[in-house]
Amino acid sequence: MNRPNIYKKSVEILHDAYIRDYIGYFSCACGAAGNLIRANMGYKYEGDEKSHWWRDKNNSQVKNSWINTYMFDGTEIIFDKSNYVGLAKVQIDSTGYSLEELATIDTVFDQSPDDYEEIEDSIFSGLNAVIDCLKTIHEVEEEVIARDKEKFKKHYQGLKKPHPSEIENPFDEFATKLFPGGSFQMKKELEEVEKTLEGRYDKHEVLKAYVHAVSIYNVSYDKSINNVVTSILYSYPNFSKEDVRKIYNYVVNRPFSKVVQELKGVSDAKKLIMIAIGAIVELRNNYRPVPEKGKFEVILFNSLVILNKYQQTHPKVGNSFYDEFFPLVVQQATEYGIKLPTEKLIEFIENRMAFNANELDEQRNRGYLATKLYSNFYENPLALIPEDCEDVFEVVKFYVGFLAMMTWIVKQMKEVTTPEET
């Protein structure tokens, strides 16, 4: 193998970018070559649903100068070495590869077949092609390539959706109360709902929307059609409002509805995590929708508020409650696409909880502005060091919705938690 250190570092960078969801086909900043430059230059990756970019150590946005040095015309790579100067040269040389080598890596990834049904399939295929490219560049042994491909395969398998016949429900006890007739009841009701919707949606999506509707209806303080329909539409925007109303009407009149009306016997921990999640809809209704990764930030903050309030009303609560509640919080990272190794995820949650606790204390002070909280929810979710939002007017509008969400949480907790025995 030639240049083994560069090969090893490149594989580690690409694998880390894959886990952190930094890699894709959305822009040159998040392609295979782009990630190699980002990591070697020490740039910070940022992005939203519309675009992706880098920032340097001074927090200044960086130009992707390197992309002007070559292009792929569909049959071959055409170089423009007159642009291989200045920042472009520094960016490319930082990877340890020549201009020709990096251009090949970039092109191999971008030319991965695009006829896959899911984007994760295409990205995985592209990364496999890059590893094969690196094999040629570095003259890597076959067993090393097989080992490194396996790393990417494990993460890829974790991203794959289960077959529609599989039911994703981690709350077994909760599911038992919602569907006392077990899988037979769920299958029967799902068939009836699908018939009502006349087969307009994917079976797996109908299943998730229906379970969501049943859960919200039976846990929520507000069981009105407006509240439940709004919650479903927020989580499953592909459904029409008319069809969601049909789902709601079925839930209200389902055969087992009286049995599960109060969800007796379901642990407080499982009820409370649903409140932490459901409160996102309140923020959306009173301010504006939260981005996907921002939802996890909201859940972390809500969970801290819930834990504090629960401890006040249940001073004798033991470790068993925390042992049950915390894993449910951690599990939400998967639900919202947070792809971090378990140890790093736990570390992030602990640090963010400490930050959120400080924010709660600061809110008691006059003149408090939720500039960092707003940034965590909307601008820079999952930032290791929370940043301030400079748009104070927008932060004030957000805080009105935030307070409405806090009020809703307290109200819901009074309704669903079990009073502590004296």
Protein Blocks (a to p, Z undefined) as FASTA:
>chain_A
ZZkllmmmmmmmmmmmmmnopacjkbmklmmklmmmmmmnopacdddfkbccdddfkopa
cddfklmmbccehjaccddfklmgcjllmmmmmnopafklmmmmmmmmmmgcfkbfbfkl
mmmmmmmmmmmmmmmmnopafklmmmmmmmmmmmmmmmpccdfkbccdfblmlmmmmmmn
lmmlmmmmmmmmmmmnnopacfklmmmmmmmmmmmmmmpmblcfklmmmmmmmmmmmbcf
klmmmmmmmmmmgmklmmmmnogoiafklmmmmmmmmmmmmmmmmmcccdfklmmmmmmm
mmmmmmmmmmmmmmmbcfklmmmmmmmmmmmmmmnopacdfklmmmmmmmmmmmmmmmmm
mmmpghiacklmmmmmmmmgoiabacddfblmlmmmmmmmmmmmmmmmmmmmmmmmccdd
ZZ
